[in-house]
Amino acid sequence: MKQPKKIIFYTLIGLSVFGIFIFAFGIINIMVSLKYETDNSSDCLSVVTGQDLCFTIQVLKGLIIACFATIVILFVFRKRFFNEI
């Protein structure tokens, strides 16, 4: 029964690390949109799509924090995760 727990553990860590890079790339992409799709530098609404780009950046930052917290929690509780009950 130990193998499935290892698979789940390493899959969650891998997805979290991958998520951090994907969400960081998303923030860079949205910042480019902020530069070219808004009228003023202080605007957050895209002229092209009408999307609130500042809100999207905040959501992506929250997702990066959630991925980082998942990694930390998994490493803190890894012994408990692998111990048989």
Backbone atoms as SQL, in Angstrom:
CREATE TABLE atoms (id INTEGER PRIMARY KEY, chain TEXT, resi INTEGER, resn TEXT, atom TEXT, x REAL, y REAL, z REAL);
INSERT INTO atoms VALUES
  (1, 'A', 1, 'MET', 'N', 0.827, -1.203, 0.000),
  (2, 'A', 1, 'MET', 'CA', 0.000, 0.000, 0.000),
  (3, 'A', 1, 'MET', 'C', 0.865, 1.257, 0.000),
  (4, 'A', 2, 'LYS', 'N', 2.179, 1.076, 0.097),
  (5, 'A', 2, 'LYS', 'CA', 3.067, 2.226, 0.164),
  (6, 'A', 2, 'LYS', 'C', 3.273, 2.882, -1.202),
  (7, 'A', 3, 'GLN', 'N', 3.248, 2.113, -2.276),
  (8, 'A', 3, 'GLN', 'CA', 3.500, 2.652, -3.614),
  (9, 'A', 3, 'GLN', 'C', 2.488, 3.716, -4.036),
  (10, 'A', 4, 'PRO', 'N', 1.168, 3.489, -3.889),
  (11, 'A', 4, 'PRO', 'CA', 0.230, 4.544, -4.313),
  (12, 'A', 4, 'PRO', 'C', 0.428, 5.861, -3.566),
  (13, 'A', 5, 'LYS', 'N', 0.818, 5.785, -2.297),
  (14, 'A', 5, 'LYS', 'CA', 1.056, 7.019, -1.546),
  (15, 'A', 5, 'LYS', 'C', 2.252, 7.777, -2.107),
  (16, 'A', 6, 'LYS', 'N', 3.305, 7.041, -2.496),
  (17, 'A', 6, 'LYS', 'CA', 4.468, 7.695, -3.102),
  (18, 'A', 6, 'LYS', 'C', 4.095, 8.341, -4.426),
  (19, 'A', 7, 'ILE', 'N', 3.306, 7.649, -5.213),
  (20, 'A', 7, 'ILE', 'CA', 2.895, 8.182, -6.511),
  (21, 'A', 7, 'ILE', 'C', 2.088, 9.458, -6.323),
  (22, 'A', 8, 'ILE', 'N', 1.153, 9.445, -5.386),
  (23, 'A', 8, 'ILE', 'CA', 0.335, 10.637, -5.125),
  (24, 'A', 8, 'ILE', 'C', 1.207, 11.780, -4.606),
  (25, 'A', 9, 'PHE', 'N', 2.105, 11.472, -3.695),
  (26, 'A', 9, 'PHE', 'CA', 2.988, 12.489, -3.104),
  (27, 'A', 9, 'PHE', 'C', 3.817, 13.180, -4.179),
  (28, 'A', 10, 'TYR', 'N', 4.512, 12.394, -4.990),
  (29, 'A', 10, 'TYR', 'CA', 5.381, 12.985, -6.005),
  (30, 'A', 10, 'TYR', 'C', 4.593, 13.628, -7.147),
  (31, 'A', 11, 'THR', 'N', 3.418, 13.129, -7.423),
  (32, 'A', 11, 'THR', 'CA', 2.567, 13.760, -8.434),
  (33, 'A', 11, 'THR', 'C', 2.112, 15.140, -7.966),
  (34, 'A', 12, 'LEU', 'N', 1.707, 15.245, -6.704),
  (35, 'A', 12, 'LEU', 'CA', 1.289, 16.549, -6.176),
  (36, 'A', 12, 'LEU', 'C', 2.435, 17.546, -6.167),
  (37, 'A', 13, 'ILE', 'N', 3.622, 17.082, -5.795),
  (38, 'A', 13, 'ILE', 'CA', 4.783, 17.983, -5.804),
  (39, 'A', 13, 'ILE', 'C', 5.106, 18.398, -7.238),
  (40, 'A', 14, 'GLY', 'N', 5.099, 17.461, -8.157),
  (41, 'A', 14, 'GLY', 'CA', 5.387, 17.781, -9.558),
  (42, 'A', 14, 'GLY', 'C', 4.382, 18.748, -10.148),
  (43, 'A', 15, 'LEU', 'N', 3.095, 18.509, -9.882),
  (44, 'A', 15, 'LEU', 'CA', 2.068, 19.421, -10.400),
  (45, 'A', 15, 'LEU', 'C', 2.194, 20.813, -9.777),
  (46, 'A', 16, 'SER', 'N', 2.552, 20.875, -8.508),
  (47, 'A', 16, 'SER', 'CA', 2.700, 22.181, -7.857),
  (48, 'A', 16, 'SER', 'C', 3.885, 22.960, -8.425),
  (49, 'A', 17, 'VAL', 'N', 5.002, 22.285, -8.631),
  (50, 'A', 17, 'VAL', 'CA', 6.173, 22.954, -9.214),
  (51, 'A', 17, 'VAL', 'C', 5.858, 23.397, -10.639),
  (52, 'A', 18, 'PHE', 'N', 5.237, 22.516, -11.403),
  (53, 'A', 18, 'PHE', 'CA', 4.846, 22.853, -12.776),
  (54, 'A', 18, 'PHE', 'C', 3.863, 24.019, -12.778),
  (55, 'A', 19, 'GLY', 'N', 2.926, 24.018, -11.824),
  (56, 'A', 19, 'GLY', 'CA', 1.944, 25.095, -11.719),
  (57, 'A', 19, 'GLY', 'C', 2.584, 26.433, -11.433),
  (58, 'A', 20, 'ILE', 'N', 3.602, 26.445, -10.588),
  (59, 'A', 20, 'ILE', 'CA', 4.289, 27.701, -10.280),
  (60, 'A', 20, 'ILE', 'C', 4.868, 28.309, -11.552),
  (61, 'A', 21, 'PHE', 'N', 5.524, 27.484, -12.368),
  (62, 'A', 21, 'PHE', 'CA', 6.109, 28.010, -13.605),
  (63, 'A', 21, 'PHE', 'C', 5.039, 28.456, -14.596),
  (64, 'A', 22, 'ILE', 'N', 3.962, 27.693, -14.722),
  (65, 'A', 22, 'ILE', 'CA', 2.892, 28.051, -15.654),
  (66, 'A', 22, 'ILE', 'C', 2.203, 29.340, -15.218),
  (67, 'A', 23, 'PHE', 'N', 1.904, 29.474, -13.933),
  (68, 'A', 23, 'PHE', 'CA', 1.227, 30.677, -13.452),
  (69, 'A', 23, 'PHE', 'C', 2.141, 31.901, -13.533),
  (70, 'A', 24, 'ALA', 'N', 3.447, 31.716, -13.308),
  (71, 'A', 24, 'ALA', 'CA', 4.388, 32.836, -13.464),
  (72, 'A', 24, 'ALA', 'C', 4.435, 33.277, -14.922),
  (73, 'A', 25, 'PHE', 'N', 4.441, 32.315, -15.842),
  (74, 'A', 25, 'PHE', 'CA', 4.395, 32.667, -17.262),
  (75, 'A', 25, 'PHE', 'C', 3.096, 33.394, -17.594),
  (76, 'A', 26, 'GLY', 'N', 1.998, 32.981, -16.964),
  (77, 'A', 26, 'GLY', 'CA', 0.714, 33.654, -17.170),
  (78, 'A', 26, 'GLY', 'C', 0.754, 35.100, -16.709),
  (79, 'A', 27, 'ILE', 'N', 1.428, 35.358, -15.592),
  (80, 'A', 27, 'ILE', 'CA', 1.553, 36.740, -15.105),
  (81, 'A', 27, 'ILE', 'C', 2.340, 37.575, -16.099),
  (82, 'A', 28, 'ILE', 'N', 3.429, 37.029, -16.620),
  (83, 'A', 28, 'ILE', 'CA', 4.213, 37.757, -17.623),
  (84, 'A', 28, 'ILE', 'C', 3.359, 38.042, -18.855),
  (85, 'A', 29, 'ASN', 'N', 2.578, 37.063, -19.274),
  (86, 'A', 29, 'ASN', 'CA', 1.711, 37.229, -20.434),
  (87, 'A', 29, 'ASN', 'C', 0.664, 38.321, -20.196),
  (88, 'A', 30, 'ILE', 'N', 0.065, 38.343, -19.027),
  (89, 'A', 30, 'ILE', 'CA', -0.936, 39.362, -18.701),
  (90, 'A', 30, 'ILE', 'C', -0.291, 40.736, -18.599),
  (91, 'A', 31, 'MET', 'N', 0.944, 40.809, -18.108),
  (92, 'A', 31, 'MET', 'CA', 1.626, 42.101, -18.035),
  (93, 'A', 31, 'MET', 'C', 1.895, 42.666, -19.425),
  (94, 'A', 32, 'VAL', 'N', 2.189, 41.800, -20.384),
  (95, 'A', 32, 'VAL', 'CA', 2.335, 42.247, -21.770),
  (96, 'A', 32, 'VAL', 'C', 0.996, 42.768, -22.279),
  (97, 'A', 33, 'SER', 'N', -0.078, 42.063, -21.929),
  (98, 'A', 33, 'SER', 'CA', -1.411, 42.531, -22.319),
  (99, 'A', 33, 'SER', 'C', -1.722, 43.876, -21.684),
  (100, 'A', 34, 'LEU', 'N', -1.304, 44.067, -20.429),
  (101, 'A', 34, 'LEU', 'CA', -1.519, 45.365, -19.776),
  (102, 'A', 34, 'LEU', 'C', -0.834, 46.483, -20.542),
  (103, 'A', 35, 'LYS', 'N', 0.333, 46.193, -21.094),
  (104, 'A', 35, 'LYS', 'CA', 1.085, 47.225, -21.805),
  (105, 'A', 35, 'LYS', 'C', 0.435, 47.579, -23.142),
  (106, 'A', 36, 'TYR', 'N', -0.014, 46.565, -23.876),
  (107, 'A', 36, 'TYR', 'CA', -0.462, 46.805, -25.245),
  (108, 'A', 36, 'TYR', 'C', -1.980, 46.858, -25.424),
  (109, 'A', 37, 'GLU', 'N', -2.764, 46.402, -24.457),
  (110, 'A', 37, 'GLU', 'CA', -4.207, 46.352, -24.644),
  (111, 'A', 37, 'GLU', 'C', -4.967, 47.365, -23.804),
  (112, 'A', 38, 'THR', 'N', -4.273, 48.272, -23.115),
  (113, 'A', 38, 'THR', 'CA', -4.957, 49.293, -22.324),
  (114, 'A', 38, 'THR', 'C', -4.619, 50.679, -22.872),
  (115, 'A', 39, 'ASP', 'N', -5.519, 51.609, -22.596),
  (116, 'A', 39, 'ASP', 'CA', -5.306, 52.974, -23.077),
  (117, 'A', 39, 'ASP', 'C', -4.252, 53.712, -22.253),
  (118, 'A', 40, 'ASN', 'N', -4.363, 53.648, -20.940),
  (119, 'A', 40, 'ASN', 'CA', -3.415, 54.313, -20.038),
  (120, 'A', 40, 'ASN', 'C', -2.644, 53.257, -19.255),
  (121, 'A', 41, 'SER', 'N', -1.533, 53.670, -18.685),
  (122, 'A', 41, 'SER', 'CA', -0.744, 52.721, -17.897),
  (123, 'A', 41, 'SER', 'C', -1.431, 52.375, -16.574),
  (124, 'A', 42, 'SER', 'N', -2.373, 53.203, -16.133),
  (125, 'A', 42, 'SER', 'CA', -3.068, 52.944, -14.875),
  (126, 'A', 42, 'SER', 'C', -4.358, 52.152, -15.064),
  (127, 'A', 43, 'ASP', 'N', -4.769, 51.910, -16.313),
  (128, 'A', 43, 'ASP', 'CA', -5.989, 51.148, -16.582),
  (129, 'A', 43, 'ASP', 'C', -5.743, 49.664, -16.396),
  (130, 'A', 44, 'CYS', 'N', -6.790, 48.951, -16.035),
  (131, 'A', 44, 'CYS', 'CA', -6.699, 47.502, -15.876),
  (132, 'A', 44, 'CYS', 'C', -7.610, 46.759, -16.839),
  (133, 'A', 45, 'LEU', 'N', -8.542, 47.459, -17.466),
  (134, 'A', 45, 'LEU', 'CA', -9.465, 46.806, -18.387),
  (135, 'A', 45, 'LEU', 'C', -8.874, 46.761, -19.790),
  (136, 'A', 46, 'SER', 'N', -8.914, 45.570, -20.363),
  (137, 'A', 46, 'SER', 'CA', -8.410, 45.389, -21.718),
  (138, 'A', 46, 'SER', 'C', -9.391, 45.988, -22.708),
  (139, 'A', 47, 'VAL', 'N', -8.864, 46.749, -23.663),
  (140, 'A', 47, 'VAL', 'CA', -9.697, 47.328, -24.713),
  (141, 'A', 47, 'VAL', 'C', -10.145, 46.228, -25.675),
  (142, 'A', 48, 'VAL', 'N', -9.329, 45.208, -25.854),
  (143, 'A', 48, 'VAL', 'CA', -9.612, 44.132, -26.808),
  (144, 'A', 48, 'VAL', 'C', -10.679, 43.179, -26.273),
  (145, 'A', 49, 'THR', 'N', -10.497, 42.674, -25.048),
  (146, 'A', 49, 'THR', 'CA', -11.400, 41.652, -24.517),
  (147, 'A', 49, 'THR', 'C', -12.351, 42.179, -23.448),
  (148, 'A', 50, 'GLY', 'N', -12.048, 43.313, -22.840),
  (149, 'A', 50, 'GLY', 'CA', -12.868, 43.835, -21.760),
  (150, 'A', 50, 'GLY', 'C', -12.596, 43.157, -20.426),
  (151, 'A', 51, 'GLN', 'N', -11.570, 42.328, -20.366),
  (152, 'A', 51, 'GLN', 'CA', -11.223, 41.580, -19.170),
  (153, 'A', 51, 'GLN', 'C', -10.445, 42.462, -18.195),
  (154, 'A', 52, 'ASP', 'N', -10.712, 42.278, -16.896),
  (155, 'A', 52, 'ASP', 'CA', -9.958, 42.987, -15.858),
  (156, 'A', 52, 'ASP', 'C', -8.623, 42.273, -15.670),
  (157, 'A', 53, 'LEU', 'N', -7.568, 42.828, -16.232),
  (158, 'A', 53, 'LEU', 'CA', -6.263, 42.187, -16.232),
  (159, 'A', 53, 'LEU', 'C', -5.606, 42.202, -14.851),
  (160, 'A', 54, 'CYS', 'N', -5.866, 43.230, -14.054),
  (161, 'A', 54, 'CYS', 'CA', -5.289, 43.296, -12.706),
  (162, 'A', 54, 'CYS', 'C', -5.864, 42.192, -11.822),
  (163, 'A', 55, 'PHE', 'N', -7.159, 41.893, -11.981),
  (164, 'A', 55, 'PHE', 'CA', -7.771, 40.814, -11.220),
  (165, 'A', 55, 'PHE', 'C', -7.167, 39.465, -11.617),
  (166, 'A', 56, 'THR', 'N', -6.915, 39.289, -12.900),
  (167, 'A', 56, 'THR', 'CA', -6.313, 38.046, -13.378),
  (168, 'A', 56, 'THR', 'C', -4.922, 37.861, -12.791),
  (169, 'A', 57, 'ILE', 'N', -4.147, 38.927, -12.703),
  (170, 'A', 57, 'ILE', 'CA', -2.812, 38.852, -12.096),
  (171, 'A', 57, 'ILE', 'C', -2.924, 38.471, -10.621),
  (172, 'A', 58, 'GLN', 'N', -3.896, 39.040, -9.908),
  (173, 'A', 58, 'GLN', 'CA', -4.078, 38.712, -8.496),
  (174, 'A', 58, 'GLN', 'C', -4.462, 37.240, -8.314),
  (175, 'A', 59, 'VAL', 'N', -5.307, 36.716, -9.198),
  (176, 'A', 59, 'VAL', 'CA', -5.688, 35.304, -9.126),
  (177, 'A', 59, 'VAL', 'C', -4.478, 34.407, -9.372),
  (178, 'A', 60, 'LEU', 'N', -3.668, 34.749, -10.360),
  (179, 'A', 60, 'LEU', 'CA', -2.478, 33.944, -10.650),
  (180, 'A', 60, 'LEU', 'C', -1.476, 33.987, -9.499),
  (181, 'A', 61, 'LYS', 'N', -1.338, 35.141, -8.847),
  (182, 'A', 61, 'LYS', 'CA', -0.467, 35.236, -7.674),
  (183, 'A', 61, 'LYS', 'C', -0.986, 34.340, -6.553),
  (184, 'A', 62, 'GLY', 'N', -2.297, 34.320, -6.363),
  (185, 'A', 62, 'GLY', 'CA', -2.898, 33.445, -5.351),
  (186, 'A', 62, 'GLY', 'C', -2.668, 31.979, -5.658),
  (187, 'A', 63, 'LEU', 'N', -2.730, 31.615, -6.930),
  (188, 'A', 63, 'LEU', 'CA', -2.484, 30.231, -7.317),
  (189, 'A', 63, 'LEU', 'C', -1.023, 29.833, -7.104),
  (190, 'A', 64, 'ILE', 'N', -0.101, 30.765, -7.351),
  (191, 'A', 64, 'ILE', 'CA', 1.314, 30.495, -7.078),
  (192, 'A', 64, 'ILE', 'C', 1.525, 30.278, -5.584),
  (193, 'A', 65, 'ILE', 'N', 0.897, 31.092, -4.756),
  (194, 'A', 65, 'ILE', 'CA', 1.012, 30.936, -3.303),
  (195, 'A', 65, 'ILE', 'C', 0.418, 29.594, -2.870),
  (196, 'A', 66, 'ALA', 'N', -0.711, 29.193, -3.467),
  (197, 'A', 66, 'ALA', 'CA', -1.333, 27.906, -3.131),
  (198, 'A', 66, 'ALA', 'C', -0.420, 26.744, -3.518),
  (199, 'A', 67, 'CYS', 'N', 0.217, 26.826, -4.673),
  (200, 'A', 67, 'CYS', 'CA', 1.149, 25.770, -5.097),
  (201, 'A', 67, 'CYS', 'C', 2.350, 25.700, -4.159),
  (202, 'A', 68, 'PHE', 'N', 2.882, 26.845, -3.795),
  (203, 'A', 68, 'PHE', 'CA', 4.021, 26.880, -2.881),
  (204, 'A', 68, 'PHE', 'C', 3.629, 26.319, -1.516),
  (205, 'A', 69, 'ALA', 'N', 2.440, 26.687, -1.032),
  (206, 'A', 69, 'ALA', 'CA', 1.964, 26.177, 0.257),
  (207, 'A', 69, 'ALA', 'C', 1.765, 24.664, 0.201),
  (208, 'A', 70, 'THR', 'N', 1.287, 24.154, -0.922),
  (209, 'A', 70, 'THR', 'CA', 1.118, 22.707, -1.084),
  (210, 'A', 70, 'THR', 'C', 2.456, 21.997, -0.978),
  (211, 'A', 71, 'ILE', 'N', 3.480, 22.539, -1.619),
  (212, 'A', 71, 'ILE', 'CA', 4.814, 21.937, -1.555),
  (213, 'A', 71, 'ILE', 'C', 5.335, 21.947, -0.124),
  (214, 'A', 72, 'VAL', 'N', 5.194, 23.068, 0.565),
  (215, 'A', 72, 'VAL', 'CA', 5.679, 23.169, 1.940),
  (216, 'A', 72, 'VAL', 'C', 4.934, 22.191, 2.845),
  (217, 'A', 73, 'ILE', 'N', 3.624, 22.132, 2.725),
  (218, 'A', 73, 'ILE', 'CA', 2.827, 21.226, 3.559),
  (219, 'A', 73, 'ILE', 'C', 3.199, 19.773, 3.295),
  (220, 'A', 74, 'LEU', 'N', 3.398, 19.421, 2.029),
  (221, 'A', 74, 'LEU', 'CA', 3.777, 18.045, 1.713),
  (222, 'A', 74, 'LEU', 'C', 5.141, 17.696, 2.292),
  (223, 'A', 75, 'PHE', 'N', 6.091, 18.617, 2.238),
  (224, 'A', 75, 'PHE', 'CA', 7.403, 18.330, 2.805),
  (225, 'A', 75, 'PHE', 'C', 7.380, 18.283, 4.331),
  (226, 'A', 76, 'VAL', 'N', 6.562, 19.114, 4.952),
  (227, 'A', 76, 'VAL', 'CA', 6.478, 19.108, 6.410),
  (228, 'A', 76, 'VAL', 'C', 5.855, 17.796, 6.898),
  (229, 'A', 77, 'PHE', 'N', 4.823, 17.316, 6.208),
  (230, 'A', 77, 'PHE', 'CA', 4.102, 16.122, 6.645),
  (231, 'A', 77, 'PHE', 'C', 4.478, 14.870, 5.864),
  (232, 'A', 78, 'ARG', 'N', 5.634, 14.854, 5.222),
  (233, 'A', 78, 'ARG', 'CA', 5.987, 13.709, 4.389),
  (234, 'A', 78, 'ARG', 'C', 6.179, 12.432, 5.190),
  (235, 'A', 79, 'LYS', 'N', 6.707, 12.514, 6.384),
  (236, 'A', 79, 'LYS', 'CA', 6.868, 11.311, 7.204),
  (237, 'A', 79, 'LYS', 'C', 5.525, 10.739, 7.620),
  (238, 'A', 80, 'ARG', 'N', 4.611, 11.612, 7.977),
  (239, 'A', 80, 'ARG', 'CA', 3.274, 11.165, 8.337),
  (240, 'A', 80, 'ARG', 'C', 2.542, 10.619, 7.106),
  (241, 'A', 81, 'PHE', 'N', 2.815, 11.186, 5.972),
  (242, 'A', 81, 'PHE', 'CA', 2.178, 10.753, 4.726),
  (243, 'A', 81, 'PHE', 'C', 2.598, 9.338, 4.352),
  (244, 'A', 82, 'PHE', 'N', 3.851, 8.989, 4.602),
  (245, 'A', 82, 'PHE', 'CA', 4.356, 7.687, 4.201),
  (246, 'A', 82, 'PHE', 'C', 4.215, 6.622, 5.283),
  (247, 'A', 83, 'ASN', 'N', 3.963, 7.006, 6.535),
  (248, 'A', 83, 'ASN', 'CA', 3.820, 6.016, 7.597),
  (249, 'A', 83, 'ASN', 'C', 2.512, 5.259, 7.445),
  (250, 'A', 84, 'GLU', 'N', 2.581, 3.978, 7.707),
  (251, 'A', 84, 'GLU', 'CA', 1.378, 3.149, 7.693),
  (252, 'A', 84, 'GLU', 'C', 0.615, 3.396, 8.982),
  (253, 'A', 85, 'ILE', 'N', -0.679, 3.460, 8.875),
  (254, 'A', 85, 'ILE', 'CA', -1.526, 3.710, 10.071),
  (255, 'A', 85, 'ILE', 'C', -2.108, 2.388, 10.530);
